Amino acid sequence: MAVANCPSCGGPITFAIGSSAVVICDYCHSVVARTDRGLEDLGKVAALIDTGSPLRRDLPGNYRGVGFRLVGRTQMRHQAGGMWEEWYGAFDDGRWGWLAEAAGKYYITFKVEAKGLPTFEQVEVGGRLGDLVVQEIGTAALISGEGEIPWRVMPGDTYDYADLSGPSRKFATIDYSEDVPLLFQGQETTLKELGISINLEPRRERKVSVERLNCSNCGGPLNLVAPDQAERIVCPNCGGVHDVTSEGNLKYLEALKARGPKPLVPLGGKGKIGDVEYVVAGFMQRSVTFDIKYYWTEYLLYNAGTGFRWLVDSDDHWSFVEPAATGDVTDNGKTVIYQGNTYKIYQDAPATVEFVAGEFYWKVQVGETVRAVDYIAPPEGMAKEVSGTKKAKEVNWSHARYMPVAEVEQAFGVTGLPRPSKIGMIQPYTGGKVSDLWAKLIAAVFVIGILLAVTRPRHEVFSQLYDFSTLPPPTDPSAKNTRVVFTPTFELSGKNLEVEGYSQVTNSWVYVAGDIGNEATGLIDGFELPIEYYEGYDDGHWSEGSRAKKTYVAALPKGTYSMRLEAQWDEKSTPPPVMITVKEGVFRWTHFFLALLLVTLPAIFLGFRKARFESARWADASYTSMGTERDDDDEE
Amino acid sequence: MRRFYGILGTLIVLGYGFVDWKGYELGRSHRQYVPHGLRSAAHGGYRSFWFGGFHGGK
């Protein structure tokens, strides 16, 4: 430990850690560096801004079994106006840990050796470094700081950086503050994982000093739900825009001229989604423009433990939106993969803020535009929002879950929300998927068919050749080409019958009408065998009809049967003999194919119904469901 | 809709199995009972119970 006096004010300063680069004087905020020639005053930084952080200097912790102590911090400002803090932990094993704190989230990183890092000119949002994805690139300005700091901070300087995110909460920063890029790698973490018990610390102070304020423009009440997070508050009564200052006061900026829609879920309203109770903190209307402007509204929800979430209302379809870590998303351009689900691109367009009311955790303003890319896998969706310009760019991912209107009403205790009149972007198709059911039913038909064929084998019960023309003619002269014969008896076992007639007719016909009868019971069943066959030459051989005819008779009860056969024939010819064969237990292919057809027809109908639903879903998309960009001709 | 299709499909499959197990035929039945001894009736008596006529031929 080295104790010295501040070269600026003479106050005591302490270099407790041998590897610290600078110490910021607690008295005059001078940045004092250790050099070979002694202490060097690098200039002054501003006084610390009260951010309401639960962390403080000298706070001990333990990360992955190694103890540390927070010995200093810097406060940095993003060029877009946001602010974050970097705490510096001196670890017991001699390492420095960088603990970034932003919007209630914590990221711990350690400096690692890395070669081949992209330059700031080369690095791009969405670019990859191993399994890490560049989530944000920007330039930070040092505002303030305290304690011991492991790098040579220069008051007033700006620093280029790139933040990367990876699967399983991996996080990294490429620091461009030196000639050679430096890589800091670690993960998103929690105070619990850092061994910091927040309960032992003083109560977190609110960024805004009171929860109930009045609008500077109209005097109306501004009821804050997240006073420690609010960056901008827009009066819901008059549109008066207020910024939250570092002192915790509101600074009136302007009154928005545009009037927007009335929130369907009131600002300040509470609702329970899952096990978490949220308060509606803010409300905004956004739009995208294609041929016309398409509007939707978003409700910013807040829970002190969970943070911010969104409730989105688009064409009366609602969805609950949660942030997704960039590193957990595999972006393939036309598709993205998140938590094992693949999402298809639906829309890629600039989204503009049209109206805001309530409080927001960033300095939202009307006209603010981001590139919004929507991907869908109903009933879920992913949204990518890219903001900023080339070298101050940020990508944010969020995951949406479809919420039926009734669920929104129940969650927030509201009634009468309008029902959707068209198909929503991530509205689930309630008809369900039937292809798997269809396959199972088809398989069942085959199984039953095989069982029937195996357990009821076909066998012949009667077969005899009849030469009807040799039988004595009837007494009725009008029936001179008709003969009747009764067959010998045969046994039936109670299965269906196939009756076949075969005759060598040529350019003629013979018709056999038969009755199968049981003399004991008097039960009869009839059949017809119209046999006809014609052939000739007319630009080649032709033929029509068949010399064999089959018909089927439903199963008759077990017993002894005979047949009455009555034959008629063409009076211009003498009929050849007719072979009559009866088989029992025949497999009915007609029934089999009919069952397949009856099972398939509803599936086809439901398939068309689903296709129509999906067609309506994609009608408003700027991409087709195949992932190709829709041109103007497609929309006509 | 999936549930409805599942029920309908199951009924169709079971119906198919039942119809073919019992040996039923689809369509109009020609089945009836005739008095005993009809076989020995004079020519045409039996026919009066069942004769569909023929409409074939060229």
Interface residues (C-beta under 8 A of the other chain):
Chain A: T430 G431 G432 K433 V434 L437 W438 L441 A444 V445 I448 G449 L451 L452 R456 P474 T475 D476 V484 F486 G494 K495 N496 N507 W509 Y511 A513 D515 G517 E519 T521 G522 L523 I524 D525 G526 F527 E528 P530 E532 Y534 Y552 V553 A554 A555 S562 R564 E566 Q568 D570 G585 R588 H591 F592 L594 A595 L598 V599 P602 A603 L606 R609
Chain B: M1 R2 R3 Y5 G6 L8 G9 T10 I12 V13 G15 Y16 G17 V19 D20 W21 K22 G23 Y24 E25 L26 S29 H30 R31 Q32 Y33 V34 P35 H36 L38 R39 H43 G44 Y46 R47 F49 W50 F51 G52 F54 G56 G57 K58
